[in-house]
Amino acid sequence: MGPFRQLDKYGTVPARRQNEACRPGVPPHTTAAYGGSVTVRIGLSGWQYDSWRGDFYPAGLPKRRWLGYVGEHFPTVEVNGSFYSLQRPSRYRAWRADVPDGFRFALKGGRYLTHMLRLRDTGTALANFLASGPLELGPALGPVLWQLPGRFVPDPAVLDAFLDGLPATHGAAARIAVHHDEKVREPATTTATPELRIDHVLELRDPAAVTAEHLAVLRAHRTALVDSHAGDFPRFREDTGAPLAYLRLHGAPRTYHDGYSPQALGAWARTVAQHVAAGRDVWVYFDNDAERHAPWDALRLARLVDDRLGSDPS
């Protein structure tokens, strides 16, 4: 059967890569072939994985240097910690200092807003999230991912109100952040880059939340619907008119565990190229971290995208 056991068009379980070398400096991919500059960034969902030591991370590399090492190999990473709790501005400043210019952090929006408040009455919670340090990233701040819980179907009117309250720029975020409460002990509510855009993306995990009404709300706000591939929740590919595409590759059928074959990665490279042809910036994050596949799959996809966008992206 060979080194890969094919599962379906997108998900496979690859054999372990023991001696594959990282290619340093995988940069953003830019093409002007479609009437403008479109950026593709391929990276990782998180970087604090002890099991990666001696596999992706050199065995002797201190944990404090792991983010910098990621920054040498990828142009972006998803921050998972911001989903679970409010971070501190000093932490965001340290993260920014660890990566090169041009690197981007995608932030997961706080689960307090999505999983506990269920998108209702989120004014103060949103202010707390924004005051906890994201603006300290400055130009390194990428999209903000709002991941809804499984089997949660928001009322379209509630979803509309939530998206309407999200800031579209750093300046708007700073104006919201000043309304934080005492939960934020070290607030950061100013920005040196007020004009920079903030894109928000939404990850849904219940088909009942992807109705014509829900999609109309997303299109009204030009909010991207995350294309999320996993073994235990559905994939959605609907176009919402957003200026970006956001892909999360969790692995399947064993979510977080399984990797992607060359054939599967080739299919994802075609998906990326289709978004580029449509004029969308593309953000791709590998979250199949449990068995150390994520960094290797991301590097392989980056090479495939380089090859494809260097020729014919159709």
Beta strands, then each sheet from edge to edge (+ up, - down):
strand 1: 4-6
strand 2: 12-14
strand 3: 29-31
strand 4: 38-45
strand 5: 76-79
strand 6: 104-108
strand 7: 141-147
strand 8: 200-203
strand 9: 224-225
strand 10: 227-230
strand 11: 244-251
strand 12: 281-286
sheet 1: 1+ 2-
sheet 2: 3+ 4- 5- 6- 7- 8- 9-
sheet 3: 3+ 4- 12- 11- 10-
end
